[in-house]
Amino acid sequence: MKEYFFEKKFDQYFLKDKNIAKKIVKNLSFQDYNTVVEIGPGLGILTRYLLLLCKKVFLIEIDENLIFFLKKKFSISKNKIIHQDFLKWNPEEINLNNFALIGNFPYGISSKILFHILKYNQYIPECVGMFQKEFVERILSHKGMGKYGILSVLVQSFYDVEYLFSVKKHVFYPIPNVKSAVIFLKRKKSKILFNKDILFLCVKMAFNQRRKILKNALQYFKKIPNFYDIPFLNKRAEQLSINEFLQLTKEIEIRK
Protein backbone atom coordinates (compact mmCIF):
# COMPACT_ATOMS: atom_id res chain seq x y z
CA MET A 1 0.00 0.00 0.00
CA LYS A 2 1.61 3.22 -1.13
CA GLU A 3 1.90 5.95 1.48
CA TYR A 4 1.43 8.81 -1.00
CA PHE A 5 -2.21 7.86 -1.35
CA PHE A 6 -3.14 9.49 1.94
CA GLU A 7 -2.41 12.34 4.32
CA LYS A 8 -1.24 11.08 7.72
CA LYS A 9 -2.69 14.17 9.42
CA PHE A 10 -6.20 12.72 9.03
CA ASP A 11 -5.43 9.88 11.46
CA GLN A 12 -6.68 7.15 9.14
CA TYR A 13 -6.02 3.42 9.50
CA PHE A 14 -6.83 1.47 6.37
CA LEU A 15 -8.42 -1.94 6.61
CA LYS A 16 -6.58 -4.54 4.48
CA ASP A 17 -8.59 -7.70 5.15
CA LYS A 18 -11.26 -8.25 2.47
CA ASN A 19 -13.11 -10.86 4.51
CA ILE A 20 -13.57 -8.44 7.39
CA ALA A 21 -14.68 -5.72 4.96
CA LYS A 22 -17.29 -8.05 3.51
CA LYS A 23 -18.43 -9.02 7.02
CA ILE A 24 -18.87 -5.37 8.01
CA VAL A 25 -20.96 -4.52 4.96
CA LYS A 26 -23.19 -7.59 5.39
CA ASN A 27 -24.42 -6.21 8.71
CA LEU A 28 -26.44 -3.53 6.94
CA SER A 29 -30.03 -4.73 6.63
CA PHE A 30 -31.11 -2.50 3.69
CA GLN A 31 -34.58 -2.40 5.19
CA ASP A 32 -36.65 0.75 4.60
CA TYR A 33 -33.85 2.58 2.77
CA ASN A 34 -31.99 2.31 -0.53
CA THR A 35 -29.09 4.68 0.05
CA VAL A 36 -25.83 4.22 1.96
CA VAL A 37 -23.31 6.91 2.86
CA GLU A 38 -19.77 5.74 3.55
CA ILE A 39 -17.65 7.99 5.74
CA GLY A 40 -13.92 8.02 5.01
CA PRO A 41 -13.84 5.32 2.31
CA GLY A 42 -10.06 5.59 2.04
CA LEU A 43 -8.91 3.10 -0.59
CA GLY A 44 -12.39 1.67 -1.06
CA ILE A 45 -12.21 -1.74 0.59
CA LEU A 46 -15.74 -1.37 2.02
CA THR A 47 -16.95 0.51 -1.06
CA ARG A 48 -16.25 -2.47 -3.28
CA TYR A 49 -18.74 -4.64 -1.40
CA LEU A 50 -21.25 -1.85 -0.83
CA LEU A 51 -21.62 -1.37 -4.57
CA LEU A 52 -22.49 -5.05 -4.98
CA LEU A 53 -25.43 -4.67 -2.58
CA CYS A 54 -26.60 -1.11 -3.08
CA LYS A 55 -26.84 1.02 -6.22
CA LYS A 56 -27.07 4.36 -4.45
CA VAL A 57 -23.80 4.84 -2.55
CA PHE A 58 -22.32 8.20 -1.53
CA LEU A 59 -18.69 8.51 -0.43
CA ILE A 60 -17.53 11.32 1.87
CA GLU A 61 -13.78 11.71 2.00
CA ILE A 62 -11.73 14.61 3.42
CA ASP A 63 -8.39 13.67 1.80
CA GLU A 64 -8.11 15.15 -1.70
CA ASN A 65 -5.51 12.54 -2.74
CA LEU A 66 -7.95 9.77 -1.91
CA ILE A 67 -10.78 11.53 -3.79
CA PHE A 68 -8.65 11.34 -6.93
CA PHE A 69 -7.92 7.66 -6.28
CA LEU A 70 -11.60 6.79 -5.64
CA LYS A 71 -12.77 8.49 -8.83
CA LYS A 72 -10.30 6.40 -10.82
CA LYS A 73 -11.09 3.14 -9.06
CA PHE A 74 -14.91 3.23 -8.98
CA SER A 75 -17.41 4.07 -11.69
CA ILE A 76 -19.58 6.15 -9.36
CA SER A 77 -21.00 9.42 -10.65
CA LYS A 78 -18.82 12.32 -9.54
CA ASN A 79 -21.55 13.98 -7.49
CA LYS A 80 -21.65 10.89 -5.25
CA ILE A 81 -17.98 11.19 -4.31
CA ILE A 82 -17.95 14.15 -1.95
CA HIS A 83 -14.74 15.92 -0.97
CA GLN A 84 -15.75 17.20 2.45
CA ASP A 85 -15.25 16.92 6.18
CA PHE A 86 -18.09 14.71 7.41
CA LEU A 87 -18.40 16.85 10.54
CA LYS A 88 -19.43 19.77 8.32
CA TRP A 89 -21.63 17.74 6.00
CA ASN A 90 -25.37 18.34 5.92
CA PRO A 91 -27.40 15.60 4.16
CA GLU A 92 -30.19 18.09 3.49
CA GLU A 93 -27.91 19.90 1.04
CA ILE A 94 -28.21 16.98 -1.39
CA ASN A 95 -31.78 16.05 -0.40
CA LEU A 96 -30.87 12.90 1.52
CA ASN A 97 -33.46 12.12 4.17
CA ASN A 98 -33.29 8.34 4.62
CA PHE A 99 -29.95 6.55 4.44
CA ALA A 100 -27.63 4.22 6.32
CA LEU A 101 -24.12 5.15 7.40
CA ILE A 102 -21.05 2.94 7.34
CA GLY A 103 -17.37 3.50 7.91
CA ASN A 104 -14.03 2.68 9.42
CA PHE A 105 -14.05 5.88 11.44
CA PRO A 106 -10.95 7.92 12.37
CA TYR A 107 -10.49 7.14 16.05
CA GLY A 108 -9.38 10.65 17.02
CA ILE A 109 -12.77 12.17 16.15
CA SER A 110 -15.07 9.28 17.09
CA SER A 111 -17.07 11.33 19.61
CA LYS A 112 -17.59 14.15 17.11
CA ILE A 113 -18.73 11.68 14.46
CA LEU A 114 -21.35 10.21 16.79
CA PHE A 115 -22.61 13.64 17.80
CA HIS A 116 -22.98 14.50 14.12
CA ILE A 117 -24.90 11.27 13.52
CA LEU A 118 -27.20 12.11 16.44
CA LYS A 119 -27.78 15.58 15.01
CA TYR A 120 -29.33 13.99 11.91
CA ASN A 121 -30.64 10.82 13.51
CA GLN A 122 -34.10 11.33 12.03
CA TYR A 123 -32.56 10.55 8.63
CA ILE A 124 -30.33 7.65 9.69
CA PRO A 125 -32.09 4.36 10.52
CA GLU A 126 -28.86 2.33 10.70
CA CYS A 127 -25.13 2.71 11.11
CA VAL A 128 -22.34 0.14 11.04
CA GLY A 129 -19.03 1.50 12.26
CA MET A 130 -15.52 0.55 13.30
CA PHE A 131 -14.26 2.32 16.41
CA GLN A 132 -11.57 1.92 19.03
CA LYS A 133 -12.66 -0.96 21.27
CA GLU A 134 -12.34 1.08 24.46
CA PHE A 135 -14.55 3.76 22.90
CA VAL A 136 -17.19 1.13 22.05
CA GLU A 137 -17.21 0.05 25.69
CA ARG A 138 -18.10 3.63 26.63
CA ILE A 139 -21.01 3.68 24.19
CA LEU A 140 -22.38 0.38 25.51
CA SER A 141 -22.08 1.26 29.21
CA HIS A 142 -25.05 1.47 31.57
CA LYS A 143 -25.77 2.95 34.98
CA GLY A 144 -23.25 1.77 37.57
CA MET A 145 -20.49 1.02 35.08
CA GLY A 146 -17.24 2.99 35.23
CA LYS A 147 -17.33 4.13 31.59
CA TYR A 148 -20.97 5.26 31.72
CA GLY A 149 -21.19 8.84 30.48
CA ILE A 150 -22.53 11.37 27.99
CA LEU A 151 -22.18 9.20 24.89
CA SER A 152 -23.62 6.14 26.63
CA VAL A 153 -26.85 8.01 27.42
CA LEU A 154 -27.22 9.98 24.21
CA VAL A 155 -26.44 7.19 21.72
CA GLN A 156 -28.63 4.66 23.54
CA SER A 157 -31.49 7.18 23.79
CA PHE A 158 -31.82 7.13 20.00
CA TYR A 159 -30.33 3.79 18.93
CA ASP A 160 -30.18 0.17 19.98
CA VAL A 161 -26.47 -0.67 19.99
CA GLU A 162 -25.11 -4.12 19.18
CA TYR A 163 -21.48 -5.17 19.58
CA LEU A 164 -20.70 -7.15 16.43
CA PHE A 165 -17.07 -8.28 16.62
CA SER A 166 -13.52 -7.31 17.53
CA VAL A 167 -10.85 -6.66 14.89
CA LYS A 168 -7.15 -7.48 15.30
CA LYS A 169 -4.48 -4.83 14.79
CA HIS A 170 -2.56 -6.56 11.99
CA VAL A 171 -5.40 -6.15 9.46
CA PHE A 172 -4.77 -2.38 9.27
CA TYR A 173 -2.21 -0.19 7.57
CA PRO A 174 -0.56 1.45 9.38
CA ILE A 175 -0.95 -0.81 12.42
CA PRO A 176 -2.78 1.07 15.22
CA ASN A 177 -1.71 0.97 18.86
CA VAL A 178 -5.26 0.25 20.02
CA LYS A 179 -7.81 -2.56 19.67
CA SER A 180 -10.77 -2.09 17.33
CA ALA A 181 -14.38 -3.21 17.29
CA VAL A 182 -17.40 -2.99 14.98
CA ILE A 183 -20.85 -2.01 16.23
CA PHE A 184 -24.32 -1.78 14.73
CA LEU A 185 -26.68 1.09 15.55
CA LYS A 186 -30.37 0.53 14.86
CA ARG A 187 -32.64 3.52 15.40
CA LYS A 188 -35.28 2.86 18.04
CA LYS A 189 -38.73 2.17 16.61
CA SER A 190 -40.61 4.09 19.28
CA LYS A 191 -41.32 7.72 18.51
CA ILE A 192 -39.15 10.32 20.22
CA LEU A 193 -41.35 11.72 23.01
CA PHE A 194 -38.77 14.02 24.55
CA ASN A 195 -37.09 17.28 23.62
CA LYS A 196 -33.77 16.47 21.96
CA ASP A 197 -32.13 19.82 22.82
CA ILE A 198 -33.10 19.58 26.48
CA LEU A 199 -31.81 16.00 26.68
CA PHE A 200 -28.43 16.95 25.22
CA LEU A 201 -28.07 19.94 27.53
CA CYS A 202 -29.22 18.03 30.60
CA VAL A 203 -26.92 15.04 30.03
CA LYS A 204 -23.87 17.16 29.24
CA MET A 205 -24.32 19.38 32.30
CA ALA A 206 -24.97 16.40 34.55
CA PHE A 207 -21.85 14.45 33.52
CA ASN A 208 -19.60 17.49 33.23
CA GLN A 209 -20.22 17.99 36.95
CA ARG A 210 -20.64 14.35 37.85
CA ARG A 211 -19.53 14.83 41.46
CA LYS A 212 -22.49 17.11 42.11
CA ILE A 213 -26.04 15.96 42.67
CA LEU A 214 -28.32 16.97 39.84
CA LYS A 215 -30.10 19.84 41.58
CA ASN A 216 -26.69 21.57 41.73
CA ALA A 217 -25.38 20.38 38.36
CA LEU A 218 -28.53 21.50 36.53
CA GLN A 219 -28.68 25.05 37.90
CA TYR A 220 -29.32 26.32 34.35
CA PHE A 221 -32.92 25.12 34.80
CA LYS A 222 -33.47 26.33 38.37
CA LYS A 223 -35.75 29.22 37.33
CA ILE A 224 -38.37 26.98 35.76
CA PRO A 225 -41.52 26.49 37.90
CA ASN A 226 -41.27 23.83 40.61
CA PHE A 227 -37.74 22.90 39.57
CA TYR A 228 -36.88 21.35 42.94
CA ASP A 229 -39.92 19.05 42.73
CA ILE A 230 -38.48 17.25 39.70
CA PRO A 231 -37.61 13.59 40.43
CA PHE A 232 -34.00 12.34 40.54
CA LEU A 233 -32.44 15.70 41.52
CA ASN A 234 -30.87 14.25 44.66
CA LYS A 235 -28.88 11.74 42.60
CA ARG A 236 -25.66 12.09 40.61
CA ALA A 237 -25.45 11.59 36.86
CA GLU A 238 -23.96 8.07 37.01
CA GLN A 239 -26.84 6.96 39.27
CA LEU A 240 -29.49 7.60 36.60
CA SER A 241 -30.42 5.03 33.98
CA ILE A 242 -30.99 6.09 30.39
CA ASN A 243 -34.77 5.87 30.87
CA GLU A 244 -34.51 8.03 33.98
CA PHE A 245 -32.60 10.67 32.01
CA LEU A 246 -35.45 10.63 29.49
CA GLN A 247 -37.99 11.02 32.28
CA LEU A 248 -35.96 13.89 33.71
CA THR A 249 -35.95 15.56 30.29
CA LYS A 250 -39.74 15.25 30.02
CA GLU A 251 -40.21 16.73 33.49
CA ILE A 252 -38.08 19.75 32.60
CA GLU A 253 -39.91 20.20 29.29
CA ILE A 254 -43.33 20.11 30.99
CA ARG A 255 -42.30 22.85 33.42
CA LYS A 256 -40.67 25.20 30.92
Disulfide bonds with the S-S distance in Angstrom:
none
